[in-house]
Amino acid sequence: MSDLKILGEHIIREFAGGQEKAFRFIYEKHTPALRYFAAKYVDDDAVIDDIVQDVFVSLWEKRTDFESENALKSFLYTSVRNNCLNMIRHQGVKTRYAEV
């Protein structure tokens, strides 16, 4: 087993146990890529920051649900995409009601 895989499993175990240091590691590792990913949907940096923050709050709340780093990454990217799409839909609804 590679050292990176062992490190990833160790971080996931610590994170599931509520270790803030592990959460910080995951946050710092994934935030830049998630912000870049969200920017494909949304062009407002403040909104992107809010979406990414909300996803990490949700991640913390579900921290015991993840068995692997791949599952965690899948959750992060799926959540960012869904939150972006929900925000876009919500903006569309607000625009339609403002026009009435």
C-alpha positions as CSV (number, residue, x, y, z in Angstrom):
1,M,0.0,0.0,0.0
2,S,1.4,3.4,-0.9
3,D,2.3,6.0,1.7
4,L,-0.3,8.4,0.3
5,K,-3.1,5.9,0.6
6,I,-2.1,5.2,4.2
7,L,-2.0,9.0,4.9
8,G,-5.4,9.4,3.3
9,E,-6.9,6.6,5.4
10,H,-5.3,8.1,8.6
11,I,-6.7,11.5,7.9
12,I,-10.2,10.1,7.2
13,R,-10.1,8.2,10.5
14,E,-9.0,11.3,12.4
15,F,-11.6,13.4,10.7
16,A,-14.3,10.9,11.5
17,G,-13.2,11.1,15.1
18,G,-13.7,14.8,15.2
19,Q,-10.1,15.9,15.0
20,E,-10.1,19.6,13.9
21,K,-6.5,19.3,12.6
22,A,-7.6,16.6,10.1
23,F,-10.6,18.8,9.1
24,R,-8.2,21.7,8.5
25,F,-6.0,19.5,6.4
26,I,-8.9,18.4,4.2
27,Y,-10.2,22.0,4.0
28,E,-6.9,23.4,2.9
29,K,-6.2,20.5,0.4
30,H,-9.6,20.7,-1.3
31,T,-10.8,24.3,-1.1
32,P,-8.8,25.8,-4.0
33,A,-10.0,23.1,-6.4
34,L,-13.6,23.4,-5.2
35,R,-13.5,27.1,-5.7
36,Y,-12.2,26.6,-9.2
37,F,-14.9,24.0,-9.9
38,A,-17.7,26.3,-8.5
39,A,-16.4,29.1,-10.7
40,K,-17.5,27.1,-13.7
41,Y,-21.1,27.6,-12.6
42,V,-21.0,30.9,-10.7
43,D,-19.1,34.1,-11.4
44,D,-19.4,35.8,-8.0
45,D,-16.5,35.1,-5.6
46,A,-18.6,35.9,-2.5
47,V,-21.2,33.4,-3.6
48,I,-18.5,30.8,-4.4
49,D,-17.0,31.3,-0.9
50,D,-20.4,30.9,0.7
51,I,-21.1,27.7,-1.3
52,V,-17.8,26.1,-0.4
53,Q,-18.2,27.1,3.2
54,D,-21.6,25.6,3.4
55,V,-20.3,22.4,1.8
56,F,-17.6,22.1,4.4
57,V,-20.1,22.7,7.2
58,S,-22.2,19.8,5.8
59,L,-19.0,17.7,5.5
60,W,-18.2,18.2,9.2
61,E,-21.8,17.2,10.1
62,K,-21.5,14.0,8.1
63,R,-17.9,13.3,9.0
64,T,-18.6,9.8,10.2
65,D,-20.1,8.7,6.9
66,F,-16.9,8.5,4.9
67,E,-14.8,5.4,4.5
68,S,-12.3,6.7,2.0
69,E,-10.9,9.8,0.6
70,N,-12.6,9.1,-2.7
71,A,-16.0,9.0,-1.0
72,L,-15.2,12.3,0.7
73,K,-14.1,13.9,-2.6
74,S,-17.2,12.7,-4.4
75,F,-19.3,14.3,-1.6
76,L,-17.5,17.6,-1.9
77,Y,-17.7,17.9,-5.6
78,T,-21.3,16.7,-5.9
79,S,-22.3,19.1,-3.1
80,V,-20.6,22.1,-4.6
81,R,-22.2,21.3,-8.0
82,N,-25.7,20.8,-6.5
83,N,-25.4,24.0,-4.4
84,C,-24.3,26.0,-7.4
85,L,-27.2,24.7,-9.5
86,N,-29.7,25.4,-6.6
87,M,-28.4,28.9,-6.4
88,I,-28.7,29.4,-10.1
89,R,-32.3,28.1,-10.0
90,H,-33.1,30.4,-7.0
91,Q,-31.7,33.4,-8.9
92,G,-34.0,32.5,-11.9
93,V,-37.0,32.4,-9.6
94,K,-36.2,35.7,-8.1
95,T,-35.7,37.2,-11.5
96,R,-39.0,35.9,-12.7
97,Y,-40.9,37.3,-9.7
98,A,-39.1,40.6,-10.0
99,E,-40.4,40.9,-13.6
100,V,-44.0,40.4,-12.6
